[in-house]
Amino acid sequence: MRRLLLIANPAASGFTGALHRQVTESAAAAYDVVPVWPTSAAETRNV
C-alpha cells in the first residue's frame, strides 16, 4: 500500500481536529496515512 504524509496547517483556522480526522479516515481507504500535526510553521518546514 502506498504511504501518504498528511501535514496539517497549524495556521488554518478552519482545519479543526474533526476535519483532520475526517480527511485521515477518507485517505486511509487507499493509503497508509501518516498524519502530522505541527505546532508551528517552523516545525512544518522541518517535516
PDB file of N, CA, C and O in Angstrom, chain B, residues numbered from 101:
ATOM      1  N   MET B 101       0.849  -1.177   0.000  1.00  0.00           N
ATOM      2  CA  MET B 101       0.000   0.000   0.000  1.00  0.00           C
ATOM      3  C   MET B 101       0.893   1.238   0.000  1.00  0.00           C
ATOM      4  O   MET B 101       1.917   1.272   0.683  1.00  0.00           O
ATOM      5  N   ARG B 102       0.506   2.244  -0.760  1.00  0.00           N
ATOM      6  CA  ARG B 102       1.280   3.487  -0.811  1.00  0.00           C
ATOM      7  C   ARG B 102       1.058   4.295   0.457  1.00  0.00           C
ATOM      8  O   ARG B 102      -0.001   4.227   1.081  1.00  0.00           O
ATOM      9  N   ARG B 103       2.082   5.065   0.827  1.00  0.00           N
ATOM     10  CA  ARG B 103       2.008   5.886   2.036  1.00  0.00           C
ATOM     11  C   ARG B 103       1.694   7.321   1.664  1.00  0.00           C
ATOM     12  O   ARG B 103       2.084   7.792   0.596  1.00  0.00           O
ATOM     13  N   LEU B 104       0.996   8.010   2.534  1.00  0.00           N
ATOM     14  CA  LEU B 104       0.628   9.407   2.347  1.00  0.00           C
ATOM     15  C   LEU B 104       0.990  10.164   3.617  1.00  0.00           C
ATOM     16  O   LEU B 104       0.516   9.825   4.701  1.00  0.00           O
ATOM     17  N   LEU B 105       1.827  11.183   3.487  1.00  0.00           N
ATOM     18  CA  LEU B 105       2.164  12.040   4.621  1.00  0.00           C
ATOM     19  C   LEU B 105       1.183  13.201   4.619  1.00  0.00           C
ATOM     20  O   LEU B 105       1.217  14.039   3.718  1.00  0.00           O
ATOM     21  N   LEU B 106       0.323  13.259   5.604  1.00  0.00           N
ATOM     22  CA  LEU B 106      -0.697  14.297   5.719  1.00  0.00           C
ATOM     23  C   LEU B 106      -0.231  15.303   6.761  1.00  0.00           C
ATOM     24  O   LEU B 106      -0.176  14.999   7.953  1.00  0.00           O
ATOM     25  N   ILE B 107       0.104  16.506   6.297  1.00  0.00           N
ATOM     26  CA  ILE B 107       0.603  17.550   7.193  1.00  0.00           C
ATOM     27  C   ILE B 107      -0.484  18.595   7.373  1.00  0.00           C
ATOM     28  O   ILE B 107      -0.893  19.246   6.413  1.00  0.00           O
ATOM     29  N   ALA B 108      -0.948  18.754   8.599  1.00  0.00           N
ATOM     30  CA  ALA B 108      -1.956  19.760   8.905  1.00  0.00           C
ATOM     31  C   ALA B 108      -1.295  21.128   8.986  1.00  0.00           C
ATOM     32  O   ALA B 108      -0.157  21.254   9.439  1.00  0.00           O
ATOM     33  N   ASN B 109      -2.011  22.141   8.549  1.00  0.00           N
ATOM     34  CA  ASN B 109      -1.511  23.513   8.612  1.00  0.00           C
ATOM     35  C   ASN B 109      -1.972  24.125   9.931  1.00  0.00           C
ATOM     36  O   ASN B 109      -3.166  24.370  10.104  1.00  0.00           O
ATOM     37  N   PRO B 110      -1.053  24.377  10.867  1.00  0.00           N
ATOM     38  CA  PRO B 110      -1.461  24.910  12.172  1.00  0.00           C
ATOM     39  C   PRO B 110      -2.056  26.311  12.083  1.00  0.00           C
ATOM     40  O   PRO B 110      -2.718  26.753  13.021  1.00  0.00           O
ATOM     41  N   ALA B 111      -1.834  27.019  10.977  1.00  0.00           N
ATOM     42  CA  ALA B 111      -2.363  28.376  10.820  1.00  0.00           C
ATOM     43  C   ALA B 111      -3.746  28.388  10.177  1.00  0.00           C
ATOM     44  O   ALA B 111      -4.388  29.437  10.126  1.00  0.00           O
ATOM     45  N   ALA B 112      -4.211  27.260   9.693  1.00  0.00           N
ATOM     46  CA  ALA B 112      -5.509  27.206   9.020  1.00  0.00           C
ATOM     47  C   ALA B 112      -6.619  27.135  10.065  1.00  0.00           C
ATOM     48  O   ALA B 112      -6.807  26.103  10.710  1.00  0.00           O
ATOM     49  N   SER B 113      -7.340  28.215  10.226  1.00  0.00           N
ATOM     50  CA  SER B 113      -8.350  28.281  11.279  1.00  0.00           C
ATOM     51  C   SER B 113      -9.504  27.312  11.049  1.00  0.00           C
ATOM     52  O   SER B 113     -10.147  26.889  12.010  1.00  0.00           O
ATOM     53  N   GLY B 114      -9.782  26.949   9.795  1.00  0.00           N
ATOM     54  CA  GLY B 114     -10.898  26.055   9.521  1.00  0.00           C
ATOM     55  C   GLY B 114     -10.533  24.585   9.569  1.00  0.00           C
ATOM     56  O   GLY B 114     -11.413  23.729   9.486  1.00  0.00           O
ATOM     57  N   PHE B 115      -9.247  24.274   9.702  1.00  0.00           N
ATOM     58  CA  PHE B 115      -8.816  22.878   9.697  1.00  0.00           C
ATOM     59  C   PHE B 115      -8.758  22.383  11.128  1.00  0.00           C
ATOM     60  O   PHE B 115      -7.696  22.360  11.750  1.00  0.00           O
ATOM     61  N   THR B 116      -9.903  21.992  11.639  1.00  0.00           N
ATOM     62  CA  THR B 116     -10.026  21.565  13.034  1.00  0.00           C
ATOM     63  C   THR B 116      -9.624  20.111  13.205  1.00  0.00           C
ATOM     64  O   THR B 116      -9.368  19.407  12.227  1.00  0.00           O
ATOM     65  N   GLY B 117      -9.571  19.675  14.427  1.00  0.00           N
ATOM     66  CA  GLY B 117      -9.259  18.282  14.712  1.00  0.00           C
ATOM     67  C   GLY B 117     -10.258  17.333  14.074  1.00  0.00           C
ATOM     68  O   GLY B 117      -9.880  16.269  13.585  1.00  0.00           O
ATOM     69  N   ALA B 118     -11.540  17.712  14.075  1.00  0.00           N
ATOM     70  CA  ALA B 118     -12.569  16.858  13.479  1.00  0.00           C
ATOM     71  C   ALA B 118     -12.362  16.729  11.979  1.00  0.00           C
ATOM     72  O   ALA B 118     -12.492  15.635  11.431  1.00  0.00           O
ATOM     73  N   LEU B 119     -12.045  17.823  11.309  1.00  0.00           N
ATOM     74  CA  LEU B 119     -11.810  17.771   9.865  1.00  0.00           C
ATOM     75  C   LEU B 119     -10.548  16.964   9.562  1.00  0.00           C
ATOM     76  O   LEU B 119     -10.502  16.219   8.583  1.00  0.00           O
ATOM     77  N   HIS B 120      -9.533  17.114  10.400  1.00  0.00           N
ATOM     78  CA  HIS B 120      -8.296  16.345  10.227  1.00  0.00           C
ATOM     79  C   HIS B 120      -8.592  14.848  10.303  1.00  0.00           C
ATOM     80  O   HIS B 120      -8.092  14.077   9.484  1.00  0.00           O
ATOM     81  N   ARG B 121      -9.392  14.435  11.268  1.00  0.00           N
ATOM     82  CA  ARG B 121      -9.772  13.022  11.402  1.00  0.00           C
ATOM     83  C   ARG B 121     -10.569  12.551  10.186  1.00  0.00           C
ATOM     84  O   ARG B 121     -10.368  11.435   9.707  1.00  0.00           O
ATOM     85  N   GLN B 122     -11.467  13.394   9.688  1.00  0.00           N
ATOM     86  CA  GLN B 122     -12.282  13.031   8.531  1.00  0.00           C
ATOM     87  C   GLN B 122     -11.409  12.828   7.293  1.00  0.00           C
ATOM     88  O   GLN B 122     -11.592  11.858   6.558  1.00  0.00           O
ATOM     89  N   VAL B 123     -10.472  13.730   7.063  1.00  0.00           N
ATOM     90  CA  VAL B 123      -9.568  13.613   5.917  1.00  0.00           C
ATOM     91  C   VAL B 123      -8.697  12.367   6.065  1.00  0.00           C
ATOM     92  O   VAL B 123      -8.492  11.631   5.100  1.00  0.00           O
ATOM     93  N   THR B 124      -8.190  12.135   7.269  1.00  0.00           N
ATOM     94  CA  THR B 124      -7.349  10.962   7.518  1.00  0.00           C
ATOM     95  C   THR B 124      -8.121   9.672   7.256  1.00  0.00           C
ATOM     96  O   THR B 124      -7.605   8.761   6.609  1.00  0.00           O
ATOM     97  N   GLU B 125      -9.345   9.592   7.749  1.00  0.00           N
ATOM     98  CA  GLU B 125     -10.158   8.391   7.545  1.00  0.00           C
ATOM     99  C   GLU B 125     -10.470   8.173   6.066  1.00  0.00           C
ATOM    100  O   GLU B 125     -10.435   7.038   5.591  1.00  0.00           O
ATOM    101  N   SER B 126     -10.773   9.237   5.341  1.00  0.00           N
ATOM    102  CA  SER B 126     -11.078   9.114   3.910  1.00  0.00           C
ATOM    103  C   SER B 126      -9.869   8.615   3.132  1.00  0.00           C
ATOM    104  O   SER B 126      -9.993   7.736   2.280  1.00  0.00           O
ATOM    105  N   ALA B 127      -8.711   9.171   3.422  1.00  0.00           N
ATOM    106  CA  ALA B 127      -7.492   8.789   2.706  1.00  0.00           C
ATOM    107  C   ALA B 127      -7.034   7.385   3.081  1.00  0.00           C
ATOM    108  O   ALA B 127      -6.375   6.716   2.285  1.00  0.00           O
ATOM    109  N   ALA B 128      -7.373   6.936   4.279  1.00  0.00           N
ATOM    110  CA  ALA B 128      -6.924   5.623   4.756  1.00  0.00           C
ATOM    111  C   ALA B 128      -7.498   4.470   3.938  1.00  0.00           C
ATOM    112  O   ALA B 128      -6.988   3.351   4.000  1.00  0.00           O
ATOM    113  N   ALA B 129      -8.546   4.733   3.179  1.00  0.00           N
ATOM    114  CA  ALA B 129      -9.113   3.681   2.336  1.00  0.00           C
ATOM    115  C   ALA B 129      -8.148   3.284   1.219  1.00  0.00           C
ATOM    116  O   ALA B 129      -8.157   2.140   0.766  1.00  0.00           O
ATOM    117  N   ALA B 130      -7.315   4.229   0.777  1.00  0.00           N
ATOM    118  CA  ALA B 130      -6.407   3.963  -0.345  1.00  0.00           C
ATOM    119  C   ALA B 130      -4.931   4.073   0.017  1.00  0.00           C
ATOM    120  O   ALA B 130      -4.074   3.633  -0.750  1.00  0.00           O
ATOM    121  N   TYR B 131      -4.620   4.657   1.179  1.00  0.00           N
ATOM    122  CA  TYR B 131      -3.231   4.915   1.550  1.00  0.00           C
ATOM    123  C   TYR B 131      -2.968   4.504   2.993  1.00  0.00           C
ATOM    124  O   TYR B 131      -3.882   4.427   3.814  1.00  0.00           O
ATOM    125  N   ASP B 132      -1.708   4.245   3.277  1.00  0.00           N
ATOM    126  CA  ASP B 132      -1.240   4.109   4.651  1.00  0.00           C
ATOM    127  C   ASP B 132      -0.932   5.535   5.091  1.00  0.00           C
ATOM    128  O   ASP B 132       0.124   6.069   4.751  1.00  0.00           O
ATOM    129  N   VAL B 133      -1.829   6.153   5.836  1.00  0.00           N
ATOM    130  CA  VAL B 133      -1.732   7.573   6.171  1.00  0.00           C
ATOM    131  C   VAL B 133      -0.841   7.783   7.389  1.00  0.00           C
ATOM    132  O   VAL B 133      -0.999   7.124   8.417  1.00  0.00           O
ATOM    133  N   VAL B 134       0.100   8.718   7.250  1.00  0.00           N
ATOM    134  CA  VAL B 134       0.965   9.127   8.351  1.00  0.00           C
ATOM    135  C   VAL B 134       0.609  10.583   8.657  1.00  0.00           C
ATOM    136  O   VAL B 134       1.135  11.490   8.012  1.00  0.00           O
ATOM    137  N   PRO B 135      -0.278  10.821   9.633  1.00  0.00           N
ATOM    138  CA  PRO B 135      -0.676  12.192   9.928  1.00  0.00           C
ATOM    139  C   PRO B 135       0.342  12.901  10.821  1.00  0.00           C
ATOM    140  O   PRO B 135       0.892  12.313  11.753  1.00  0.00           O
ATOM    141  N   VAL B 136       0.578  14.169  10.516  1.00  0.00           N
ATOM    142  CA  VAL B 136       1.489  15.002  11.303  1.00  0.00           C
ATOM    143  C   VAL B 136       0.756  16.306  11.602  1.00  0.00           C
ATOM    144  O   VAL B 136       0.179  16.918  10.702  1.00  0.00           O
ATOM    145  N   TRP B 137       0.778  16.727  12.847  1.00  0.00           N
ATOM    146  CA  TRP B 137       0.112  17.962  13.248  1.00  0.00           C
ATOM    147  C   TRP B 137       1.166  18.875  13.883  1.00  0.00           C
ATOM    148  O   TRP B 137       1.305  18.896  15.106  1.00  0.00           O
ATOM    149  N   PRO B 138       1.913  19.635  13.058  1.00  0.00           N
ATOM    150  CA  PRO B 138       2.962  20.511  13.590  1.00  0.00           C
ATOM    151  C   PRO B 138       2.368  21.583  14.510  1.00  0.00           C
ATOM    152  O   PRO B 138       1.213  21.980  14.360  1.00  0.00           O
ATOM    153  N   THR B 139       3.165  22.031  15.441  1.00  0.00           N
ATOM    154  CA  THR B 139       2.701  23.061  16.370  1.00  0.00           C
ATOM    155  C   THR B 139       3.088  24.465  15.938  1.00  0.00           C
ATOM    156  O   THR B 139       2.635  25.444  16.532  1.00  0.00           O
ATOM    157  N   SER B 140       3.926  24.576  14.904  1.00  0.00           N
ATOM    158  CA  SER B 140       4.339  25.898  14.420  1.00  0.00           C
ATOM    159  C   SER B 140       4.753  25.797  12.957  1.00  0.00           C
ATOM    160  O   SER B 140       4.977  24.704  12.437  1.00  0.00           O
ATOM    161  N   ALA B 141       4.852  26.947  12.302  1.00  0.00           N
ATOM    162  CA  ALA B 141       5.307  26.980  10.908  1.00  0.00           C
ATOM    163  C   ALA B 141       6.748  26.484  10.803  1.00  0.00           C
ATOM    164  O   ALA B 141       7.103  25.810   9.836  1.00  0.00           O
ATOM    165  N   ALA B 142       7.569  26.810  11.780  1.00  0.00           N
ATOM    166  CA  ALA B 142       8.967  26.367  11.769  1.00  0.00           C
ATOM    167  C   ALA B 142       9.047  24.839  11.818  1.00  0.00           C
ATOM    168  O   ALA B 142       9.860  24.235  11.118  1.00  0.00           O
ATOM    169  N   GLU B 143       8.221  24.231  12.629  1.00  0.00           N
ATOM    170  CA  GLU B 143       8.215  22.775  12.723  1.00  0.00           C
ATOM    171  C   GLU B 143       7.744  22.155  11.403  1.00  0.00           C
ATOM    172  O   GLU B 143       8.232  21.094  11.013  1.00  0.00           O
ATOM    173  N   THR B 144       6.813  22.799  10.723  1.00  0.00           N
ATOM    174  CA  THR B 144       6.320  22.307   9.437  1.00  0.00           C
ATOM    175  C   THR B 144       7.439  22.259   8.415  1.00  0.00           C
ATOM    176  O   THR B 144       7.520  21.312   7.634  1.00  0.00           O
ATOM    177  N   ARG B 145       8.295  23.254   8.408  1.00  0.00           N
ATOM    178  CA  ARG B 145       9.409  23.286   7.457  1.00  0.00           C
ATOM    179  C   ARG B 145      10.379  22.131   7.692  1.00  0.00           C
ATOM    180  O   ARG B 145      11.066  21.710   6.761  1.00  0.00           O
ATOM    181  N   ASN B 146      10.447  21.618   8.902  1.00  0.00           N
ATOM    182  CA  ASN B 146      11.377  20.534   9.229  1.00  0.00           C
ATOM    183  C   ASN B 146      10.796  19.147   8.998  1.00  0.00           C
ATOM    184  O   ASN B 146      11.515  18.154   9.099  1.00  0.00           O
ATOM    185  N   VAL B 147       9.523  19.066   8.695  1.00  0.00           N
ATOM    186  CA  VAL B 147       8.887  17.765   8.450  1.00  0.00           C
ATOM    187  C   VAL B 147       9.259  17.367   7.080  1.00  0.00           C
ATOM    188  O   VAL B 147       8.854  16.301   6.615  1.00  0.00           O
TER     189      VAL B 147
END
